[in-house]
Amino acid sequence: MAPPSNVVIPEPSLRPVIVLETHIPGLGLRASFDQRGMLFLALIHIESDAAATVSAHYSQNVHRAATEGIQTGTVVYLLAKGEADRFFEWLRTGISYPGGVN
């Protein structure tokens, strides 16, 4: 079924999304922001695009953990090599917000 053609999402509402590779084949960690600046992390099954977990955080509460991981509160997401660096670069460069406002 095709999406309705009369639905237009205003440009300011669009937020970039990054999908990070994990150590488990077929699972990824998707990160995105809402319009109010909340960071959403979802552990997803790549093939079906189904979320196994979803959590919301303030970006200043996300920290580097271990060699290749990110920590939000008591949860640590272990990522594939280089993905933690890619995630923090995504947060730092303004790519996570249109117009580079972080």
C-alpha positions, 0 to 999 in steps of 0.5 A: 500500500502506497503512502498517502500523496497528500501528506507533506512533512514540513522541512523543520520537522525532519530530523536526521537519523543514524543507524549504528552497527552492533556486534550482533549481525542483523541488529543496529542502534538507531539514533534520532532527535525529536523537535524538542531535542530529545535523543531517541535510541532504538535497538532495531532488527535491520531487515524488518525495521522492527524496534526491540527497545526504545529509550529517550535521553538528553544528549548531554547524558550520553557518554562513551563506555568501554572501547566501542560503546555508548552509555545512557544511564545504566544501559550500555550499548556495545557497538561495532568497531568505529561506530561509537566514534561515528555516533559522537561525531554525528552529535558533535558536528550538528548533523543531528539538527538541521542548520547545525544547531546543537 
